[in-house]
Amino acid sequence: MNVVKRLPVLITILTTITCMTACSSNVGNTQSNSKGTENAVNSAKEPLSIQMFAGLYNEVPDMNDAFWTEWQKRTNSKLNMEWVPSGDLDTKLDLLLASAQLPEVLSVPDFKRPSLIGAIKSGAFWDLTPLLGDFSKYPNLKNNVGANAFKYRTVNGKIYSLPGSRSAIDPGIKIREDWLKKLNIPVPTTLDEYADALVKITQGDPDGNGRADTLGLIGGGVIISDGDASFASGFGAMNPTYNNEGGLIYTNLNPQYTDTIAYFRKLYQSGALSKEFAVTKRTQAQDLFTTGRAASYTRSIWWDKEWEDLIKKNGQPDAKILNLTLKGPKAYAVNLTIGGTGSFLISKKVPEAKVIQLLDYFEKTASTEMTDLAYYGIEGVHHTVIDGQKVLNEKGVKEVNTTSKNAGVLATMKWGKVISASGDKAYNDAKIAEVKNFDEIGSVDPFNYLNSDIWNELWAKRQDEWKSMVTKAIVGQITMEEYQKYVDTINNLPEAKKAYAEFATQYKAIKP
């Protein structure tokens, strides 16, 4: 019998012994027994110590500042956080999983990362299915997270992770609206108009420095990784696409995604796509945009206010960011998330008794009260209420940010990735109006939740080569016909066809 199975028996024996001892000493010693009971109550209220690995998206936080002190107070927890910069997160996660030296809790951005799925299947994390049961003990986890969040993240029909907070409306294709007005360029409404607008901006010296050094579209990765999904949505790449055998083709290898690559190729040839797109890191792309050197970038909409403020500080006082609604050949260039993309997993090394405590902690964090704290902090300390809108002050901007939302499951908010906590009501109302119909016209990539061991193994061997071919196709080193032949080669591999058949079966069972 292992320790976990023996634990209830041991607790029963110890409880019996404790009761017998207390009863025998109770005669003539009521005061002493009362004091012992008080100590036991105080002990039960001790903060829960939690060792957690999580992503860092801002400066390393002071865990003793006002925000984190309040967070830990309300959740009765003591957090021991290992903050990992977002740019290094995947690499560090893979190394951590390979070492098997896991912390108690992993907070990760992608619940279906192959290395993580492998660790789950090898028994590295708790199967939470029987502990969550019918969720009657966890109403916040049941009712406050994204629709289908638990269904999407199952592995072999079991739940191993709790969903992070992310609204369906998230990324937007941004453009400098003030530059459009300065150069008398109409706001683009189609992908073709967008391409023309970028050419005019890059040739028009919008920053007025007398040099043709303004970049058009930038991104943090070889295939504009912060925005390719949005553009691909416009070409219909997110629509389930099947091969002749009824298998569901991986999004990046379907014909519509190839059309997206052809579009990027035209942007590159016209100068609308940054020449350094293939080697630009996310942090570099963000710096280019926030220092006013680039016209367009795709990231979460809620960054707009913070980035506008940064651009203004960098000498462009009229900076204004607009998220575009662009019609593509087959759909709108709007990509939606499945909600709750991130995950919290509990190491199997954690005793079952503490797993229950950790689930109670996450249940608290999924409340509307804790979610409000995660977005706005403490009234009078981090924010003030203006016209019914909570607005972060300088201290709030520093302490309440993306990183502060990575220590617990939060309640899903429709506009959670749209509105700025430092923006006033008028600003946020205007921002919501920009994207009010995104959830109606946007597309969800089914491969955000489909998974196959066969595909993971195949793609791990082919992905870097594929990225290289994408780059060559965009910059013109190979023709689009040559790129298509390469894609066909992968799609016709026996293991690819087998994986595609698995995907089709999964999609039929899971699709919303």
C-alpha positions in Angstrom: 0.0 0.0 0.0 1.5 3.4 -1.0 1.7 6.4 1.3 -1.2 8.2 -0.4 -3.5 5.2 0.1 -2.4 4.7 3.7 -2.9 8.4 4.6 -6.6 8.1 5.4 -5.9 5.1 7.7 -3.1 6.9 9.4 -5.3 10.0 9.9 -8.0 7.9 11.4 -5.6 6.2 13.9 -4.0 9.5 14.9 -7.4 11.1 15.3 -8.5 8.2 17.5 -5.4 8.4 19.7 -5.7 12.2 19.9 -9.3 12.0 21.0 -8.5 9.3 23.6 -5.7 11.4 25.0 -7.8 14.6 25.0 -10.7 12.8 26.7 -8.5 11.3 29.4 -6.9 14.6 30.2 -10.1 16.6 30.1 -11.2 15.7 33.6 -10.3 18.7 35.8 -8.3 20.3 33.0 -10.9 22.1 30.9 -8.8 25.3 30.6 -5.8 23.4 29.2 -8.0 21.6 26.7 -9.6 24.8 25.5 -6.1 26.3 24.9 -5.1 23.3 22.9 -8.2 23.7 20.7 -7.4 27.3 20.1 -3.9 26.4 19.0 -5.3 23.7 16.6 -7.6 26.4 15.0 -4.7 28.8 14.6 -2.6 26.0 13.0 -5.4 25.3 10.5 -5.3 28.9 9.4 -1.6 28.9 8.6 -1.0 30.2 5.0 -0.7 27.4 2.4 2.9 27.4 1.1 2.9 27.0 -2.7 6.0 26.5 -4.9 5.1 27.6 -8.5 6.8 28.0 -11.9 5.2 30.8 -13.9 5.8 33.2 -16.9 7.1 36.7 -16.4 5.7 39.4 -18.7 6.8 42.5 -16.9 9.5 43.4 -14.4 10.1 40.8 -11.7 7.5 41.6 -9.0 8.2 42.2 -5.4 6.2 39.5 -3.7 5.9 41.7 -0.6 4.4 44.7 -2.4 0.8 45.9 -1.8 -0.7 43.7 -4.5 0.9 40.4 -3.7 0.5 41.0 0.0 -3.2 41.4 -0.5 -3.4 38.4 -3.0 -1.7 36.1 -0.5 -3.8 37.5 2.4 -7.1 36.8 0.6 -6.1 33.4 -0.5 -4.3 32.5 2.8 -1.3 31.5 0.8 2.5 32.0 0.8 3.7 32.0 -2.8 7.2 30.9 -3.6 7.3 31.9 -7.3 9.9 31.1 -9.9 9.3 33.8 -12.5 10.6 32.9 -16.0 10.8 35.6 -18.7 8.2 34.8 -21.4 10.8 34.7 -24.2 12.6 31.8 -22.3 9.5 30.1 -21.0 9.2 27.2 -23.5 12.9 26.4 -23.3 13.0 26.5 -19.5 9.8 24.4 -19.4 11.2 21.7 -21.6 14.4 21.6 -19.5 12.4 21.4 -16.3 10.2 18.6 -17.6 13.3 16.7 -18.8 14.9 17.0 -15.4 11.9 15.7 -13.5 12.7 18.2 -10.7 9.2 19.7 -10.8 7.9 22.4 -8.5 4.5 21.8 -6.8 2.6 23.8 -9.5 3.4 24.6 -13.1 1.7 27.6 -14.6 2.2 27.3 -18.4 0.9 29.2 -21.4 0.2 26.2 -23.7 -1.6 23.1 -22.2 -0.9 21.0 -25.3 2.9 21.6 -25.7 4.2 18.1 -26.7 6.8 18.0 -23.9 4.1 18.7 -21.4 1.7 16.1 -22.9 4.6 13.6 -22.7 5.2 14.3 -19.1 1.5 14.0 -18.3 1.3 10.6 -19.9 4.4 9.5 -18.0 2.6 10.2 -14.8 4.4 13.5 -13.8 1.1 15.2 -12.8 -2.0 14.5 -10.8 -5.1 13.3 -12.6 -7.6 15.8 -11.2 -10.7 14.1 -12.6 -11.8 12.1 -9.5 -10.9 15.0 -7.2 -12.9 17.6 -9.1 -15.8 15.1 -9.5 -19.0 16.9 -10.5 -17.4 20.3 -9.5 -20.0 20.6 -6.7 -17.2 21.6 -4.3 -15.7 24.0 -6.9 -18.5 26.2 -8.2 -16.1 28.9 -9.4 -14.0 26.5 -11.4 -17.2 25.1 -12.9 -19.0 28.4 -13.7 -16.4 31.1 -14.1 -14.0 29.7 -16.6 -14.3 29.7 -20.4 -16.9 27.5 -22.1 -15.6 24.0 -22.8 -12.3 24.8 -21.0 -12.1 21.5 -19.3 -13.3 19.5 -22.3 -10.6 21.0 -24.5 -7.8 20.2 -22.2 -8.4 16.5 -21.5 -5.7 13.9 -22.1 -7.1 10.5 -22.7 -10.4 11.7 -21.3 -8.9 12.9 -18.1 -8.3 16.4 -16.6 -4.7 17.1 -15.6 -4.8 20.9 -15.6 -6.9 23.9 -14.6 -7.4 26.6 -17.2 -5.7 29.9 -17.1 -7.7 33.1 -17.8 -8.0 34.3 -21.3 -11.0 35.8 -23.1 -11.9 34.6 -26.6 -11.3 38.1 -28.1 -7.6 38.6 -27.7 -5.2 39.5 -30.5 -5.8 42.4 -32.9 -4.0 43.6 -36.0 -2.8 47.0 -34.9 -2.0 50.0 -37.0 -0.9 53.6 -36.2 -4.2 55.4 -36.8 -2.5 58.8 -36.3 -0.1 57.9 -39.2 -3.0 57.0 -41.4 -4.6 60.4 -40.8 -1.3 62.3 -41.2 -0.7 60.7 -44.6 -4.4 60.9 -45.6 -4.7 57.1 -45.9 -8.2 55.7 -45.5 -8.6 53.1 -42.7 -8.2 49.8 -44.5 -11.1 47.4 -44.4 -9.6 44.5 -46.4 -6.3 42.7 -46.4 -5.4 44.2 -49.8 -6.2 47.7 -48.6 -4.1 47.0 -45.5 -1.1 46.0 -47.7 -1.4 49.2 -49.7 -1.7 51.3 -46.6 1.6 49.8 -45.2 3.4 50.5 -48.4 2.3 54.2 -48.3 3.3 54.4 -44.6 6.8 53.0 -45.1 7.4 55.4 -48.0 5.7 58.4 -46.4 8.0 59.3 -43.5 5.2 59.4 -40.9 7.5 60.2 -38.0 8.9 63.2 -39.8 12.5 62.4 -39.2 13.4 62.9 -42.9 14.4 59.3 -43.4 12.7 56.3 -45.0 13.2 54.1 -42.0 9.6 53.4 -40.9 8.8 49.7 -40.8 5.5 48.3 -41.8 4.3 45.0 -40.4 6.6 43.4 -37.7 6.3 40.3 -35.6 8.1 38.2 -33.1 9.1 35.1 -35.0 9.9 33.5 -38.3 6.3 33.5 -39.5 5.1 36.7 -37.8 4.2 34.4 -34.9 2.3 37.1 -33.0 0.0 37.6 -36.0 0.0 34.8 -38.5 -3.1 33.2 -37.0 -5.1 36.5 -37.5 -4.0 36.8 -41.1 -4.5 33.1 -41.8 -8.1 33.4 -40.4 -8.8 35.8 -43.3 -7.8 33.2 -45.8 -9.9 30.5 -44.1 -7.0 28.6 -42.7 -8.9 28.0 -39.4 -11.8 26.2 -41.2 -11.5 22.4 -40.8 -9.9 21.2 -44.0 -9.9 17.5 -44.9 -7.7 15.4 -47.2 -9.1 12.9 -49.7 -9.2 10.2 -47.0 -11.3 12.3 -44.6 -8.3 13.2 -42.4 -8.2 16.7 -40.8 -5.1 18.5 -42.2 -2.9 20.4 -39.7 -3.7 24.2 -40.0 -0.2 25.3 -41.0 -0.2 22.8 -43.9 -3.6 23.3 -45.4 -4.1 25.2 -48.7 -5.5 28.3 -47.1 -2.4 28.7 -44.9 -0.3 28.4 -48.0 -2.3 31.3 -49.4 -1.4 33.2 -46.3 2.3 32.6 -47.0 1.8 33.9 -50.5 0.3 37.1 -49.0 3.3 37.6 -46.7 5.5 37.1 -49.8 3.8 40.0 -51.5 4.1 42.1 -48.4 7.8 41.4 -48.3 8.3 42.2 -51.9 6.5 45.5 -51.6 8.5 46.5 -48.5 5.4 46.3 -46.3 6.8 43.4 -44.2 10.0 44.1 -42.2 13.1 42.6 -43.9 14.1 41.3 -40.5 10.9 39.4 -39.8 12.6 36.0 -39.6 15.0 36.9 -36.9 13.0 39.4 -34.8 12.3 38.2 -31.3 9.1 39.2 -29.5 10.8 41.6 -27.1 12.5 43.3 -30.1 9.2 43.6 -32.0 7.5 45.1 -29.0 10.4 47.6 -28.6 10.2 48.5 -32.3 6.5 49.3 -32.0 6.6 51.1 -28.6 9.4 53.3 -29.7 7.4 54.4 -32.8 9.5 52.7 -35.5 6.8 50.4 -36.9 3.3 50.9 -38.2 1.7 47.5 -37.5 2.0 44.7 -35.0 -0.4 42.0 -33.8 -0.7 41.3 -30.0 -3.4 41.3 -27.3 -5.6 44.4 -27.6 -5.3 45.4 -24.0 -1.7 46.5 -24.6 -2.9 49.5 -26.6 -3.1 52.1 -23.8 0.2 51.2 -22.3 1.9 51.2 -25.7 0.4 54.5 -26.8 1.7 56.1 -23.6 5.2 54.6 -24.3 5.2 55.9 -27.9 4.2 59.4 -26.7 7.1 59.3 -24.2 9.3 58.5 -27.2 8.5 61.7 -28.9 5.3 61.0 -30.9 2.6 62.8 -28.8 -0.2 62.1 -31.2 0.2 58.3 -31.2 -3.0 56.4 -31.5 -3.4 52.6 -32.0 -6.3 51.1 -33.9 -7.2 47.4 -34.2 -8.4 46.7 -37.7 -11.4 44.7 -38.9 -10.0 43.3 -42.2 -12.0 41.2 -44.7 -10.0 38.4 -46.3 -10.7 36.3 -49.4 -12.7 33.8 -47.3 -13.3 35.2 -43.8 -12.3 38.1 -41.5 -8.7 38.3 -40.3 -9.7 37.9 -36.7 -8.4 35.0 -34.6 -10.2 33.9 -31.5 -8.7 31.9 -28.6 -10.5 28.9 -27.1 -10.4 30.8 -23.7 -8.3 29.6 -20.8 -5.4 28.7 -23.0 -2.9 28.5 -20.1 -2.8 25.8 -17.6 -2.0 25.0 -13.9 -0.7 21.5 -13.3 0.1 19.9 -9.9 3.2 17.7 -9.6 2.5 14.0 -8.7 5.1 14.4 -6.0 2.6 16.6 -4.0 0.7 14.5 -1.4 -3.0 14.1 -2.0 -4.0 16.1 1.1 -2.1 19.1 -0.2 -3.6 18.6 -3.7 -7.0 19.2 -2.1 -5.6 22.3 -0.5 -4.2 23.5 -3.8 -7.6 23.0 -5.5 -9.2 25.0 -2.8 -6.7 27.8 -3.5 -7.5 27.8 -7.2 -11.2 27.7 -6.4 -10.7 31.0 -4.5 -8.7 32.6 -7.3 -11.5 31.8 -9.8 -13.9 34.0 -7.9 -15.1 37.3 -9.3 -13.5 39.1 -6.3 -10.1 37.7 -6.8 -10.4 38.3 -10.6 -11.2 41.9 -9.9 -8.1 42.1 -7.6 -6.0 40.6 -10.4 -7.1 43.3 -12.9 -7.4 46.4 -10.7 -5.7 45.8 -7.4 -6.9 47.6 -4.3 -9.0 50.7 -4.5 -7.2 53.8 -3.2 -3.9 52.0 -3.5 -3.8 50.8 -7.1 -6.8 52.4 -8.7 -9.5 55.0 -8.4 -13.1 54.9 -9.7 -13.8 57.5 -12.3 -17.3 57.6 -14.0 -17.9 54.0 -12.7 -14.6 52.8 -14.3 -11.7 51.6 -12.2 -8.5 53.2 -13.5 -5.0 52.1 -12.4 -2.7 54.8 -11.0 1.1 54.7 -11.4 1.5 52.2 -8.6 -1.2 50.1 -10.1 0.4 50.0 -13.5 3.6 48.8 -11.9 2.1 46.1 -9.6 -1.0 45.0 -11.4 -0.2 43.7 -14.9 0.0 40.6 -17.1 2.4 38.9 -14.7 0.1 39.4 -11.8 -2.6 37.3 -13.5 -0.4 34.2 -13.7 -0.7 32.8 -10.1 -4.2 31.5 -10.3 -7.3 30.6 -12.3 -9.3 33.7 -12.9 -12.9 34.2 -13.9 -13.3 34.7 -17.7 -14.1 38.3 -18.8 -15.4 38.9 -22.3 -13.4 42.1 -22.6 -10.6 41.0 -20.3 -8.0 41.1 -23.1 -9.4 44.2 -24.7 -9.9 46.9 -22.0 -6.9 48.6 -20.3 -6.9 48.9 -16.6 -5.1 52.2 -16.9 -7.6 53.6 -19.4 -10.6 55.6 -18.4 -14.2 54.8 -19.3 -14.2 56.7 -22.6 -11.0 55.1 -23.7 -12.2 51.6 -22.9 -15.7 52.1 -24.4 -14.0 53.2 -27.6 -11.7 50.2 -27.6 -14.6 47.8 -27.1 -16.4 49.5 -30.0 -13.4 48.7 -32.2 -13.7 45.0 -31.7 -17.4 44.6 -30.6 -18.2 42.0 -33.3 -14.9 40.1 -33.2 -16.5 37.1 -31.4 -19.1 36.9 -34.2 -16.8 37.1 -37.2 -13.6 35.6 -35.8 -12.2 32.1 -36.3 -10.9 29.5 -33.8 -8.0 27.1 -34.8 -9.2 23.6 -33.9 -5.6 22.6 -33.4 -5.6 24.8 -30.3 -7.1 21.8 -28.6 -6.6 18.7 -30.8 -3.6 16.5 -30.0 -1.9 13.5 -31.4 1.3 11.7 -30.2 2.0 10.6 -33.8 1.8 14.2 -35.0 3.8 15.6 -32.1 6.7 13.2 -32.9 6.5 14.0 -36.6 6.1 17.7 -36.2 9.0 17.9 -33.8 11.3 16.6 -36.6 9.8 18.7 -39.3 8.8 22.0 -37.8 12.2 23.8 -38.0 12.6 22.6 -41.6 9.1 23.9 -42.4 9.8 27.3 -40.8 12.9 27.5 -43.0 10.9 26.7 -46.1 8.3 29.4 -45.1 11.1 32.0 -44.8 12.5 31.0 -48.1 9.1 31.2 -49.7 8.4 34.7 -48.3 11.8 36.2 -49.2 11.7 34.6 -52.7 14.5 32.1 -52.4 12.0 29.4 -53.6 8.8 29.7 -55.6 5.4 29.1 -54.1 5.2 26.0 -56.3 8.3 24.6 -54.6 6.9 25.4 -51.2 3.6 23.7 -52.1 5.5 20.6 -53.2 7.3 20.5 -49.8 4.0 20.8 -48.0 2.5 18.0 -50.1 5.5 15.8 -49.2 4.7 16.1 -45.4 0.9 15.7 -45.9 1.4 12.5 -47.8 3.7 10.9 -45.2 2.0 7.7 -43.8 2.4 9.0 -40.2 0.9 12.3 -41.2 -2.2 10.7 -42.7 -2.6 8.5 -39.6 -2.4 11.6 -37.4 -4.9 13.4 -39.6 -7.3 10.5 -39.2 -6.9 10.8 -35.4 -7.5 14.6 -35.6 -10.7 14.1 -37.6 -12.0 11.6 -35.0 -11.1 13.9 -32.1 -12.7 17.0 -33.8 -15.9 15.2 -34.3 -16.1 14.3 -30.6 -14.8 17.6 -29.2 -16.0 20.4 -31.5 -18.2 23.0 -29.8 
